[in-house]
Amino acid sequence: MKSLLTDLLGILVLLVVATLLIVEFGGSNAPLAQGKPITGANGRSITGGHAGFIAGTVSAPTVGEVLTSTNGTWTNSPSGYTYAWDDCNSGGAGCVPIGAATSSTYTIVSGDVGHEIASFVTATNSSGSTAQESNLSGVVTATSATCSFVASTTGSDSNVGSVASPFLTAQKLISSLTAGHVGCLRGGTYSQDTTFDVSGTSGAPITLTSYPGETATVTGRMYVDRNANYVTVTGLYLNGTNSGNLPSPTINSANVTFSGNDITDKHTAICFNVGDSTYGIANNTLITANRIHDCGVMPANNHEHGIYVSDATNTVISWNLIYNNADRGIQLYPHAQTTTIDHNIIDNNGEGIIISGDGGQTTDNSNIYDNSISNAQIRYDVESYWPAGNPIGTNNLVYSNCVWAGAEGTFDGGPGYTAYSNTTANPLYVNAAAGNYAYQAGSPCSAITGDVQGAVTIG
């Protein structure tokens, strides 16, 4: 009798659990996803779960492209589907619903530049509903197909700025732009310091780029004033050489994006300077898919870097090639807050990355992952600096990177950052001396970073 009661009790428990599961998950016969693709108009196809890159490469959707979320393959015979779309930051986090986007297609708008897009498909049958998310579209870049104003090396600043009657200078072009405008530079070299001093908006940034099918070079200091928010610079060669040997590009505002550019100053000064406590603290800067190289005076003097994040919050440095810079590839000093550094190749700089502070200030909440950091020529691939008596930064995490052959080692041991789950291995670049940072077959770093060089397309 006792055995029978025990068996009956066990069956009763199983029935209760099964009933709860059916209530919780919409029934045992609710649809189950087998993979949900999202496809761009140019044939890109993304299938599966939430991932930052596709089979080792990054797609580059542009403004105006139509993304289509197909129904995919499901079990249990769905009777209908609904759709939703998310706008995420360049790291795939901070996703928010795009409220009006409820059809199976979504047209990328200028406000998506620097972000990534994902779709949700919800399949329904008589037993319930199940939602499935695509992975990410890749970082959206500005389209070059539509130019609001145009400049040409054969134009005149007294012209109207059309294709037929272009401006002459890059500065005239920039000064003519307002929210939502795209300024296009015809192929050639524009030698002049330039300043952005007018803002775009969150849905309509100001964009400077090359004319479709051409690539322009801007020589001189490029300065984004504290009053110029929502600015995008893409598809240009930027030679920051200037008479004052001042940093270029300099960013002192919010929501500025530099993507798909080749940036250098021929070893004359710092290249990127992000934020300044006097001239403007930078917020939400995105530096992505650029080549940043040969910055800073040689021989190195310990003060001139590829990217100098000084006084800034929420800076994202992602999918760049950062190499041959005199001192740090990336310097976080003295007050870089909540910086994300991911999927970069950082090679052959004086030092790779420094996390540091001074004057009572600290760098905090840095998230450094999935990079290849190699061949520091002077000190370490990753290091920190806190003067005597200065507070030490907190919550700076360095993990899942490939590191190799710093002159004094891969890590200096801190303090002020925590390093874990990193791989020490030769990255096996194809030809770093020639700037070819593709990986050779069998590279132990390829699976960690993805195809960074493939993500960097200039012009």
C-alpha positions in Angstrom: 0.0 0.0 0.0 2.8 2.4 0.9 4.5 1.8 -2.5 1.2 2.4 -4.4 0.6 5.7 -2.5 4.2 6.7 -3.3 3.7 6.0 -7.0 0.4 7.9 -7.1 2.0 10.9 -5.3 4.8 10.9 -7.9 2.4 10.9 -10.8 0.4 13.7 -9.2 3.6 15.9 -8.9 4.5 15.3 -12.5 1.0 16.3 -13.6 1.2 19.5 -11.6 4.6 20.4 -13.0 3.5 19.7 -16.6 0.4 21.9 -16.1 2.5 24.7 -14.8 4.9 24.4 -17.7 2.0 24.6 -20.2 0.6 27.7 -18.5 4.0 29.4 -18.3 5.1 28.7 -21.9 1.9 28.8 -23.8 1.2 25.2 -24.3 3.3 22.2 -25.3 2.2 22.7 -28.9 3.2 26.4 -29.1 5.5 27.2 -32.1 9.3 26.6 -31.6 11.8 28.6 -33.6 14.3 26.8 -35.9 16.2 29.9 -36.8 15.1 33.4 -37.9 16.9 35.2 -40.7 17.0 38.9 -41.3 18.2 39.8 -44.8 19.4 43.1 -46.2 18.6 44.4 -49.7 22.2 43.6 -50.7 21.8 39.9 -50.0 23.3 39.8 -46.4 21.8 37.0 -44.5 21.8 36.7 -40.7 20.5 33.5 -39.1 20.5 32.3 -35.6 21.0 33.8 -32.2 22.1 37.2 -30.9 25.7 37.6 -32.1 27.9 40.6 -32.8 29.3 39.4 -36.1 28.5 36.9 -38.8 30.8 34.0 -39.5 33.8 36.1 -38.6 32.7 39.2 -40.6 30.8 42.3 -40.0 28.1 43.6 -42.4 27.8 47.3 -42.9 24.2 48.3 -43.7 23.6 51.9 -44.8 21.0 54.5 -44.4 18.1 53.8 -46.8 18.7 50.1 -47.0 15.6 47.9 -46.4 16.0 45.1 -43.9 13.5 42.2 -44.3 12.7 39.8 -41.5 11.5 36.5 -43.0 9.3 34.1 -41.0 12.0 31.4 -41.0 11.2 27.8 -40.0 9.1 26.8 -37.0 7.6 23.6 -35.6 3.9 23.2 -34.6 2.4 25.0 -37.6 2.1 28.7 -36.7 -1.0 30.3 -38.0 0.4 33.9 -38.0 3.4 36.1 -37.4 4.0 39.6 -36.0 7.2 41.7 -36.1 9.1 44.1 -34.0 12.5 45.8 -34.4 15.1 46.9 -31.9 17.8 49.7 -32.1 20.9 48.7 -30.2 24.2 50.5 -29.6 27.3 49.4 -31.5 28.2 46.8 -28.9 24.8 45.1 -29.2 23.6 46.4 -25.8 21.2 49.0 -24.7 18.5 47.8 -27.2 15.3 49.7 -27.3 12.2 49.0 -29.4 11.6 51.1 -32.6 8.0 51.9 -31.8 6.5 52.4 -35.2 8.4 49.4 -36.8 5.9 46.6 -36.7 6.0 45.2 -40.3 8.4 42.5 -41.7 10.6 45.2 -43.3 12.5 48.1 -41.8 14.1 51.0 -43.7 17.3 52.2 -42.0 17.2 56.0 -41.2 20.0 58.4 -40.4 19.3 58.2 -36.7 20.5 54.6 -36.9 24.0 55.5 -37.9 26.5 54.0 -35.4 23.8 51.6 -34.1 22.9 48.0 -34.8 19.4 46.7 -35.7 17.7 43.4 -34.7 14.3 42.0 -35.5 11.9 40.0 -33.5 9.4 37.6 -35.0 6.5 36.2 -32.9 4.8 33.1 -34.2 1.4 32.2 -32.9 -0.9 29.2 -33.1 -3.9 28.0 -31.0 -1.6 26.9 -28.2 0.2 30.2 -27.7 3.0 32.4 -29.0 6.8 32.3 -29.1 9.2 35.2 -30.0 12.6 34.7 -31.7 15.3 37.4 -32.1 17.7 37.7 -35.0 21.3 38.5 -34.4 22.6 42.0 -35.1 22.7 43.7 -38.5 26.2 45.2 -38.0 26.9 48.8 -37.4 24.9 51.1 -39.6 26.9 53.7 -41.7 25.7 56.8 -43.5 24.7 56.4 -47.1 26.7 58.1 -49.7 24.0 58.0 -52.3 22.3 61.4 -51.4 24.3 64.6 -51.0 22.6 67.7 -49.6 25.6 69.8 -50.6 28.8 69.1 -52.5 32.3 70.6 -52.6 35.0 70.1 -55.3 38.6 71.1 -55.6 37.5 72.9 -58.8 34.5 74.7 -57.2 34.0 78.1 -55.6 32.7 79.0 -52.1 30.4 81.5 -53.9 28.6 78.7 -55.6 25.4 77.1 -54.3 26.9 73.8 -53.3 25.2 71.6 -55.9 26.8 68.9 -58.0 26.8 71.3 -61.0 27.8 74.3 -58.8 30.0 72.9 -55.9 31.7 74.7 -53.1 35.5 74.8 -53.1 36.4 74.2 -49.4 35.6 71.6 -46.9 34.9 74.3 -44.3 32.3 76.0 -46.5 30.6 72.6 -47.0 30.6 71.8 -43.3 29.3 75.3 -42.4 26.4 74.8 -44.8 25.1 71.7 -43.1 22.2 71.5 -40.7 20.4 68.6 -39.1 19.8 65.7 -41.5 22.2 67.1 -44.2 24.9 65.0 -45.9 27.9 67.0 -47.2 29.9 65.2 -49.9 33.5 66.0 -50.9 34.4 65.2 -54.5 37.7 63.2 -54.9 40.8 65.2 -54.2 42.6 66.9 -51.3 41.2 69.7 -49.2 44.0 71.4 -47.2 42.4 73.5 -44.4 41.7 73.2 -40.7 37.9 72.5 -40.3 35.4 73.0 -37.4 32.0 71.7 -36.8 30.0 74.1 -34.7 26.3 73.3 -35.6 24.4 70.3 -34.2 22.4 67.6 -35.9 19.7 65.7 -33.9 19.3 62.2 -32.7 17.3 61.2 -35.8 19.1 63.5 -38.2 22.8 63.9 -37.7 25.1 66.1 -39.7 27.2 63.9 -42.0 30.5 64.6 -43.8 31.6 62.0 -46.3 33.1 61.4 -49.8 31.0 61.8 -52.9 29.6 58.4 -54.1 32.3 56.4 -55.9 35.1 58.8 -55.0 37.3 59.2 -51.9 38.4 62.6 -50.6 41.3 63.6 -48.3 41.0 66.4 -45.7 44.4 67.7 -44.6 44.5 69.8 -41.4 43.0 69.8 -38.0 39.4 68.6 -37.7 37.7 70.0 -34.6 34.2 69.2 -33.3 33.1 72.0 -31.0 31.2 71.5 -27.8 28.1 73.0 -29.5 28.2 70.4 -32.4 26.3 67.3 -31.3 25.2 64.5 -33.5 27.9 64.7 -36.1 29.1 61.8 -38.3 32.3 61.7 -40.3 32.7 58.7 -42.6 34.5 57.5 -45.7 37.4 60.0 -45.7 41.1 60.1 -45.6 42.0 62.4 -42.7 45.5 63.7 -42.5 45.6 65.7 -39.3 48.9 67.5 -40.0 48.4 71.1 -38.9 50.6 74.1 -38.2 50.1 74.0 -34.4 50.7 70.2 -34.1 47.4 70.0 -32.3 45.3 66.8 -31.9 43.1 65.8 -34.9 40.3 64.8 -34.8 39.3 66.6 -31.6 35.9 65.8 -30.2 34.3 68.0 -27.4 30.6 67.2 -27.8 28.0 64.5 -27.7 27.0 61.7 -30.1 29.8 62.1 -32.6 30.7 59.1 -34.9 33.8 58.6 -36.9 33.4 55.5 -39.1 35.2 54.0 -42.1 38.0 56.6 -42.2 41.8 56.4 -42.6 43.3 58.6 -39.9 46.9 59.7 -39.5 49.0 62.8 -39.0 52.3 61.5 -40.4 53.9 61.3 -36.9 53.4 65.0 -36.0 50.9 65.0 -33.0 48.2 63.1 -31.2 45.4 61.9 -33.5 42.0 61.5 -31.7 41.5 63.6 -28.6 38.2 62.8 -27.0 36.9 65.3 -24.5 38.4 68.1 -22.5 37.5 69.4 -19.0 37.8 73.0 -20.2 36.6 72.9 -23.8 33.9 70.2 -23.6 33.4 66.8 -22.1 32.6 64.3 -24.8 29.7 61.9 -24.4 28.6 58.9 -26.5 31.5 59.1 -29.0 31.7 56.2 -31.4 35.0 55.4 -33.2 34.5 52.4 -35.4 35.8 50.7 -38.6 38.7 53.1 -39.0 42.5 52.8 -39.7 44.2 54.9 -37.0 48.0 54.9 -37.6 51.3 56.7 -37.6 50.2 59.3 -35.0 52.6 61.0 -32.7 56.2 62.4 -32.9 59.0 59.9 -33.3 61.1 59.1 -31.4 58.3 58.7 -28.8 58.0 61.2 -26.0 55.4 59.4 -23.9 52.7 62.0 -24.7 51.4 61.3 -28.2 48.8 58.6 -29.0 46.5 57.2 -31.6 43.4 57.7 -29.4 43.5 59.9 -26.3 40.2 59.6 -24.3 40.7 62.4 -21.8 37.4 63.7 -20.3 34.6 61.6 -21.7 31.7 59.3 -20.9 30.3 56.3 -22.8 33.0 56.2 -25.5 32.9 53.2 -27.8 36.1 52.2 -29.7 35.3 49.2 -31.8 36.4 47.3 -35.0 39.4 49.5 -35.7 43.0 48.9 -36.9 45.2 51.0 -34.5 48.8 50.6 -35.3 52.3 52.2 -35.5 51.5 55.1 -33.1 54.3 56.6 -31.1 53.0 56.1 -27.6 49.7 54.5 -26.6 47.4 53.0 -29.2 44.6 54.0 -26.8 45.1 56.2 -23.7 42.4 56.5 -21.0 43.5 59.4 -18.9 42.7 61.1 -16.6 38.9 60.8 -16.5 37.6 58.4 -19.0 34.3 56.9 -17.7 32.5 53.9 -19.0 34.6 53.2 -22.1 34.1 50.2 -24.3 37.0 48.9 -26.3 36.2 45.8 -28.4 37.1 44.0 -31.6 40.1 46.1 -32.4 43.6 45.2 -33.6 46.1 47.3 -31.6 49.6 46.5 -32.8 53.1 48.0 -32.8 52.3 51.0 -30.7 54.6 52.3 -28.0 52.2 50.7 -25.6 48.8 49.1 -26.4 46.3 50.5 -23.9 46.8 52.4 -20.7 44.2 52.8 -18.0 45.1 55.8 -15.8 44.3 58.9 -13.8 45.8 62.0 -12.2 44.9 65.1 -10.3 42.5 63.3 -8.1 40.6 61.9 -11.1 40.3 58.3 -12.2 39.4 56.2 -15.1 36.5 53.8 -14.2 34.1 51.2 -15.6 36.2 50.3 -18.7 35.1 47.2 -20.6 38.0 45.9 -22.8 37.4 42.7 -24.6 37.8 40.7 -27.9 40.8 42.7 -29.1 44.2 41.6 -30.4 46.8 43.7 -28.5 50.3 43.0 -29.6 53.9 44.0 -30.1 54.1 47.1 -27.8 57.4 48.6 -28.7 58.3 50.4 -25.4 56.4 48.9 -22.4 53.3 46.7 -22.0 50.4 45.7 -24.2 48.1 46.7 -21.3 49.2 48.8 -18.3 47.9 51.3 -15.7 49.2 54.5 -14.1 48.1 56.2 -10.8 50.5 58.8 -9.3 51.3 58.5 -5.6 48.4 59.6 -3.5 45.9 59.6 -6.4 42.8 57.4 -6.1 42.9 54.2 -8.2 40.3 53.5 -10.8 37.7 50.9 -10.2 35.7 48.3 -12.3 38.1 48.3 -15.3 37.9 44.9 -16.9 40.2 43.4 -19.5 39.1 40.0 -20.7 38.9 37.7 -23.7 41.6 39.5 -25.5 44.5 38.0 -27.5 47.8 39.5 -26.3 51.4 39.1 -27.5 55.0 40.2 -27.2 54.9 43.6 -25.4 58.5 44.9 -24.9 58.1 44.6 -21.1 55.3 42.0 -21.2 51.7 41.7 -22.0 50.2 43.1 -18.7 51.9 45.2 -16.0 49.7 43.6 -13.3 47.8 46.8 -12.4 46.5 48.1 -10.1 43.3 49.6 -11.2 42.2 46.9 -13.6 41.3 43.2 -13.6 42.6 41.0 -16.4 41.2 37.5 -16.9 40.5 34.9 -19.5 43.0 36.4 -22.0 45.0 34.4 -24.5 48.7 34.9 -24.9 49.5 33.9 -28.5 51.1 35.1 -31.7 48.2 36.6 -33.8 49.8 35.6 -37.1 49.0 38.7 -39.1 49.5 38.3 -42.8 51.9 41.3 -43.2 51.7 43.9 -40.4 54.7 45.8 -41.8 52.6 46.6 -44.8 49.4 47.3 -42.8 47.8 44.0 -43.8 46.1 42.8 -40.6 44.2 39.9 -42.0 45.0 36.7 -40.1 46.9 33.8 -41.5 45.2 30.5 -41.5 45.3 28.9 -38.0 45.6 32.2 -36.1 44.6 31.7 -32.5 43.3 35.3 -32.4 40.9 35.1 -35.3 38.1 33.5 -33.4 38.5 36.0 -30.6 38.3 39.3 -32.6 36.6 38.3 -35.8 37.7 39.7 -39.1 38.6 43.2 -38.0 40.4 44.1 -41.3 37.3 43.0 -43.2 35.2 45.4 -41.2 37.4 48.4 -42.1 36.4 49.8 -45.5 37.5 53.3 -46.4 35.4 55.3 -48.8 
